[in-house]
Amino acid sequence: FKNSKNKTYTSSSLEILIGKILVLLGIEYETQFRLGWFFYDFYLPKFNLILEINGTYWHCDPRMYKEDYYNERSCKTAKQIWDLDLNKKNVAEKNGYKLIYIWEKEIKEKTLQELKEYVNEIIQN
């Protein structure tokens, strides 16, 4: 992917998949959209919408992790990660953007067609 500043960055397999879905849906987007200190996975200008793709491990999906779980890779507890994600969401919303999370679990449990329909539904609503 290239972001809005044309710089190359490494994206996760989940982000690559969602990017392909957005292309299939004909939806224009920017990756690694910067707002303040934060970078967001996808910005969809037509919808003034930000999509964040949250991996189960990296974002400590609350359905699977307790708040005191210590994520050794990020050197933070699950609660610290959740607080950072909430702060990031608040910054987006205070600046007039809508932010929607798509969790790894929702991505992996769907077929490609189901995922395409799911993403389209999220964006249109």
Secondary structure, DSSP 8 states (H G I E B T S, - for coil): -B-TT--B----HHHHHHHHHHHHTT---EEEEEETTEEEEEEEGGGTEEEEEE-TTTTT-TTT--TT-EETTTTEEHHHHHHHHHHHHHHHHHTT-EEEEEEHHHHHTS-HHHHHHHHHHHHH-
